[in-house]
Amino acid sequence: MATPGQWIAGARPRTLPNAIVPVMVGTGVAIGESGFVWWRAVLALLVALSMQIGVNYANDYSDGIRGTDDQRVGPMRLVGSRAATPKQVLAAALGSFAVAAVLGLVLVVVTQAWWVLLVGAACIAAGWFYTGGKRPYGYRGLGELAVFVFFGVVPVVGTAYVQTEQLSWAALAASIPVGLLSCSMLVVNNLRDVHTDGQSGKQTLAVRLGPERTRLLYVACQIVPFAVALAMIPITPLAALVVLAAPLAVSPIRTVRAKAVGPALIAVLQQTGKLQMAYGLLFAVGLSIVF
């Protein structure tokens, strides 16, 4: 039976910036538009965290029963390591999705935006079919696109919407760098596993592109967010605050460009998460202050 520590590790805490940053940035937009509602922001954060954890457990389950995780370079997986049974991990995934659904329903009820139910259903479906089902899209190189949409555009725009109750062009623009930074986490993760994924038949985008082009993609996902934020300066001058996070991008980019492989990329994953958090916090602050 898995220990509490193993369950926490299986939830992949290092991926949680993917959930936290979009809510911070969406809330920054809401503050800037004088629509901040603190308890709705908290609910949005809990929804995002539950979704991220649910996706992680679902991936653990689906990859584990396929044998994809039998020879991993990265952190342990519950099913692949035999620390927990597939049924237990599946229950954890479904439970996390259920928590996200219930909390999301509260936001739907208070905003009376019933169309958001369809968005929530799409999020859960995307989380499950990334590695689940007969034809998982994560095995066909579409993972990064889904991450950009469901850990960038949807949560940033959604977080701003449930507070201001209106769709915002500022939120849509702000979601682009957030989505790219979320993608960078997946890109480096798949770069680390590119050889074992290829051997197991998991055709991630990294496997399709090859290591060298995947490294270029990672660098782009790190640099373009800064360019987007700077392009927003005429509308939101303090978006320029994100440049303070730029030094955090130097080390992971240098390591990736130096052709690091396997375990050496685990540190890059950690550094990418720190950059993502710093960028998100600075960007949220910049978006929240208007003149």
N, C-alpha and C positions, 0 to 999 in steps of 0.2 A: 504493500500500500504506500502511495506517495506521501511524503511528509509535507507539512505546511510550507516549508521552504521550497520544496520541489514544485508545489502548486504555484507558488509566487513566481518562481523561475519560469514555469510553463506559461504564465500569463505574459511573459516577455516585457518586463518593466521598461527596458530601454526603448521600446517602441511607443511608449505612452506620450512622448511629445507630439506624435502624429494626431493624438486626440486633444491634447491640451492647447497647442498653438492655434489651431483654427478657431477655437472658442475664444481665446484671448483676443485674436485679431478681429473676429466678428463683433465682440463686445466693444473693442476700441472704436469700431465704426459706429456702433449704436450710441456710445457716449458722445462721439463727435457730432452725431445727428440729434442729440438731446433726447434720445429714446431709451436710455439705460434703465433696465429693470433688474435689480440684483438677483432676485430669486429665480427669475427666468434664465439668467446667465448661469446660475448654479445648476439648474436642471439640465440645461444644454450641455454643460460640462460632464455631468453624470451620464447623460445619454451617450456622449462621445466616448467616455472612458469604458462604459459597458460594451459599446460596439467594438472598440479596439480589442478589448480582452476577449470578447466573443469570437472575433475574427481569428485571434491568435490560437485559441483553443480549437476552433474549427479546423484551422490549417494543420495543427498538431494531429488532430484525429484523422483527417483525410490523408495527409502525407504518411502518417504512421501506418494505417491499414494497407496502403499501397506499397510500403517498404521503402519509400523515398528517403526517409530519415534514418535508415539503418546504418549508414556510414556518413555521419555529419562531421563537419569541421567546427561549426559554431556551437552555441549553448545547447544544453541538453533539451530533448523533447520527451514529453511524458510517455507517449505511446511507443515511440521509437526506442526509448531506453528501457521499456517494460516497467517503468516506475508506476504507471497507472494503466488500467485496462482501457481499451477503446470506448467501452460503454460509459465509463466514468468521465472521460474527457469529453465525449459527446454530450453528456448531461451538463457538464460545466459550460460548454459552448452554448447550448440551447438555453440554459439558465441565464447566461449573460445577455443573450439576445432578448430574452423575455423581459429582463429588467429594463433594457434600453427601450423596448416597445411600450411598456407601461409608463415610464417617465415621459417618453415622447408623446404618448397619448394625452397626458396632462397638458402639455404645451399646445397640442392641437385643440383641445377643448377650450382653453383660456383665450386662444387667438381666434377660434372659430374658423381656422383655415384648414378645412377638411381635406383639401388637396395634398396637404403635407403628409397625410397617411400614405399616399402613393409613393412619396419620396422616401419615407421611412421603410416601406416594404421593399423598395428598390435597394436601399442600403443593406438590409438584412440579406436579401437575395445575392447581392454582390459579394458580401462577406462569406456566404456559404459556398457559392459556386466558384470562388477564386481557386480553390483546390478540391472542392466537393463535386459530387455528381459524376455522370459518365464522361462528360467533356468539359473539364475545368478550364476556364479561360486563362488561369495563371500558367497552365502548362502549354499555352499557345502564344505566349509572349505579350499578353494583353494586361498583365498585372499593373504596369506603370500607368497605363491610361486610366484604369479603374481607381488607382490610388489618387491620381490627380483630381479626378472627379469627386470621389467619395471621402477623401481626406484633405481636400482643398476647397473646391468650389462649393459643394453641398454644405459642409459644416460652417464655413465662413459666412456664406450668404444666409444659411438657415439660422445661425446664431443671431445675426443682425436682425433678421426678419421677425423672429419670435419676440424680440424686444421692441422694435420700432413698428412692427406690423405693416411694413412696406418694403418692397424690393428696392435695392440700392445699387446704383452703378459703382459707387465707391467700394461696396462689399465685393462685387464681382471682380473689380480690378485688383483688390487686395487679396482675393483668393488665388490669383495666379502664382505669386511667389510662394505662398503657403503650400499650394499643391506641388510645386516643383521641389521644395525642400522635403516634403513627404516622399516624393518620388526618389530623391537622393538616398533616403534610408533603404528603400527597396532595391535600388540599383546596386549599392555597395553590398547589401546582403546577398543578392544574386550573383554578384561578381565573386564573392567569397566562395560560393557553392557551385560555380559555373561548371567545374569538371564533374563533380559527383551528380549534379542535376542532369548533365548531358548523358552520363552513363546510365542513369535510372529512367531516362526517357522524358524527363521534365524539361520541355522546351521553353524555358523562360526567355525574356528578351535578351538577357546576357548570353545565353547559349546561342541564340539566333544571330546576335551581332558579333559575338566573339569577344574575348577579353579586351583587346585594344580599343575597339570602338565603344565598348561599355565604359571604359575608363574616361573617354572623351565625353560620353553622356553624363557621367557623374560630375565632371568638372563643369559642364554646362548647367546642370541642375543646381550647382552651388553658386555660380556667377550670375546667371540671369535674374534671380530674385533681387539682387542688389540693383541691377539695371532697371528693373520694373519699379522698384521703390523710388529710385532717383527720378524716373520719368513722371512720378506722381507729385513731385515737388510743386509744380505750378498750382496744383489744386490743394494739396496738403503739404505745406512746407516742411513740417517736422517729420515727414516720412524719411527725411535724410538721416534721422537718428540711427537707422539700421547700419550705417557705415561703421558705427562703433563695434559692431559684431564681426566685421570683416576679418580682423586678425585671427578669429577662431576658424576661419576657412582655410588658412594657409597650411597648417599641418596635415589635415586630412587630404587636401588636394595634392600636396607634395608626396605623401605616402602612396596615394593611388597612382600618380604619374610615375613613381619610381618602380612600378610594376610589382608591388607587394601582392602576395597571394595568401590564401588560406588563413591561418590564425592571425597573421599580421593585420588582416582587415577587420578583426574584431575591435581593435582599438579605434579604427576609423569609424566604425558604427557608433561607438561611444562619443567620439568627437563630433560626429555629424549631429547626434542628438543634442549635444550642448550648444552647437551653433544654431540649431533649429529653435531651441528654447530662447536663447539670447536674442536672435533675430525677431522671433514672435513677440517677445516682451517689448522690445524697442519699437517695433512696428505698431503694436497696439497703442503704446503711449503716444507715438507720433500721430496716429489717426484720431486719437481721442481729443487732441488739442487743436482747436480751430481758432482762426483769428477773425 
